[in-house]
Amino acid sequence: MTATGSTAVAELVVQLEAEQRELVLTRFDNDDAWRLGVLLVDLARERGAAVTVDIRRGSHQLFHYALPGTSADNDSWIERKCRVVARFGDSSYLVGARGRLAGRSLPERGMDPLQYADHGGSVPIVIAGVGAVGTVTVSGLPQADDHALVVEALRHFTTT
């Protein structure tokens, strides 16, 4: 990685860490999962984005919706991204950026790429005083856009 590339990735890591500190909820139940899921689906529809949306508390899937234009491949990406969040407690995009900065991919760390994907789009659901309790995941766009859609929805959700 070039010095310029390394600087850009380091700046991305700082940005993603700040986002994660910001996106802390006071509570999260099944009805919250429904509202957040519908918000994400509505945002995707407004933009004509073919994505699959998945929300879980632990391993319990509370919301899952695939917009037209998606496929079972998106479900596979969701599973792999969720495993990264569950394993590391950070967004899949942040885990990937940290790996690029360190020069070590998940396979180089002994993780099967068919089971884990450190690509953007899965963000932990964090409750103040509790920690990470689940995931919000989007698959179907380039990784930065998947991540940005989840962050936008969580920001909106935390202010309503």
ABEGO torsion letter per residue (X at the ends): XBAAAAAAAAAAAAAAAAAAAABBBABBBAAAAAAAAAAAAAAAAAAGBBBBBBBBBEABBABBBBBBGBBAAAAAAAAAAAAAAAAAGBBAAAAAAAAAAAGBBAAAAGBBAAABBABBGBBBBBBBGAEBABBBBBBGBBAAAAAAAAAAAAAAAAAX
